[in-house]
Amino acid sequence: MDTTNLNCVIIGASHAGANCAMELRKQGWQGNIYLIDADAHLPYHRPPLSKEYLSKEEEGATKFKPLFALERYQEEEITLQLGLKVTKVIKKLKSVILSNGETIRYDKLVIATGASAIVPPIEGIESCRKVSVLRSAKDAIQIQQDFKTSTNKEVVIIGGGYIGLETAASLRKLGGNITVLEREERILARVAPIALADYFQELHTANGVKIHTGASAIKIIETDDAIEIQCNNRNVFTADVLIVGAGVKPNTFVAEEIGAEINNGIKVDENLQTTVEDVYAIGDVAQFYHPTYKEWMRLESVQNAVDQAKIVACNIIGNRQNYNAIPWFWSDQYHVKLQMVGLSKGFTYMVIRTEADKKDCFSIWYFKNDALIAVDAVNNGKAFVLGGKFIQNKILVDPLKIADNTIPFKPNNFIKTEINAH
Amino acid sequence: MAKITYITKAGEEIQLEANSGSLMELAVKHKVAGIDGDCGGVCSCATCHVHVAPEFYQKLDAPTEIESDMLEFDDNVTEYSRLCCQIPISAAVDGITVNVAN
């Protein structure tokens, strides 16, 4: 395909968008590439925002870890349009209009607009000045400033998901008094099974973070020097800093403008194209059908963003590729590294493996009938890597052998042989 | 200033220089094929696997347990395998050669 005179416009310059731009060049795209984002920072790694960034004493934007150095964009002749919003998309003219009035025509459009943090409709939250979400560099700067200037370092976090818990761990490290309010009966309710949630609940409790489950904030009152949070169970908490980690919603504005189908994200086919020709969607915003897990899904992760970026670049250039990557995630809290591979949703049974000679090191293996579908590994990189390989290659493994920690951790010890397979 | 040589799977030899950062960051900056560093350098993804030249391997600080664990079952692992996001650039690595593993 001769792409010399073509324009590819990528809206959203985070993990998905920036990697897509780089991959397009790698695949031989000759035409212009525009990379647009409302965020004025040079595209940066987001996971550290709730981890290293918040847990360090010093501040300043220089610490944001760029995805690629500025020189790379220049070398690759990628036109960065940062600090600019897309205000309108005109489908008929295949054009996007930016907040500075500029119009850019596209031949191929990639929507990588990600997701925005949800602020739940709690009475008084809108008018409260000291409430933050954590999604962008700007949010992280805000939280860090609010925390440092607060008198009592009292932090209340609404939401016991990964963002809430990582933020709790990071600010605890800086000496904050942290309370996490989770409206469900347990933390990580939507994203982890009970065994894992219990482990993290104990981890946080042991580190001095107070976790209240079944605690739904219903009213927020800001006074001169504090914020009062009233809960459904009549508990009242006082904070200097209030952080909300209550999930995200996909940013589908661009798809709405051009009439692409939306259903919890922008629907894409196996080539990551939306229902509108020449318009693609990748990363947190994309709703896709996963051939391995046989389900429609939208994933919020670096892996999904980067892998979809690579696949979509191939498809844009005319080299058709289907997306079928095994998902993986990680979370760092205190001394604990949690790594997850696969998706455990819908598992029929699971086994837990501890390691005989190690404390604080275990893994949970999820099966759907005979097939291994996911592994959650706590301080156990071996289980993460090996589990990923087993899933990728659809290898049948014996759950009883995995659960037996007297059996050494070696692939051949776990793989089902002809003899004991039914 | 430390000189670092990367040899890709395709046999391309790339010589780079830097004062700081990690071997992974330097490689990503200069598009060394096979080094992605998707997780940003926190030992979570194993997309920066290299084989360190034997004479240099011993000079490096030993890998942490999580790094060794990540490498044990990775493709093309050898006794000289490292995740190069865990190798900081300093005078100590001046002259090092690494082969990209995957």
Chai-1 contact restraints between the chains, C-beta under 6 A:
chainA,res_idxA,chainB,res_idxB,connection_type,confidence,min_distance_angstrom,max_distance_angstrom,comment,restraint_id
A,H45,B,G40,contact,1.0,0.0,6.0,A-B,restraint_1
A,K65,B,G40,contact,1.0,0.0,6.0,A-B,restraint_2
A,A69,B,K29,contact,1.0,0.0,6.0,A-B,restraint_3
A,V306,B,D38,contact,1.0,0.0,6.0,A-B,restraint_4
A,W330,B,S44,contact,1.0,0.0,6.0,A-B,restraint_5
A,K337,B,I66,contact,1.0,0.0,6.0,A-B,restraint_6
A,G381,B,I66,contact,1.0,0.0,6.0,A-B,restraint_7
A,G381,B,D69,contact,1.0,0.0,6.0,A-B,restraint_8
A,G381,B,M70,contact,1.0,0.0,6.0,A-B,restraint_9
A,K382,B,D69,contact,1.0,0.0,6.0,A-B,restraint_10
A,K382,B,E72,contact,1.0,0.0,6.0,A-B,restraint_11
A,V385,B,M70,contact,1.0,0.0,6.0,A-B,restraint_12
A,V385,B,F73,contact,1.0,0.0,6.0,A-B,restraint_13
A,V385,B,D74,contact,1.0,0.0,6.0,A-B,restraint_14
A,L386,B,F73,contact,1.0,0.0,6.0,A-B,restraint_15
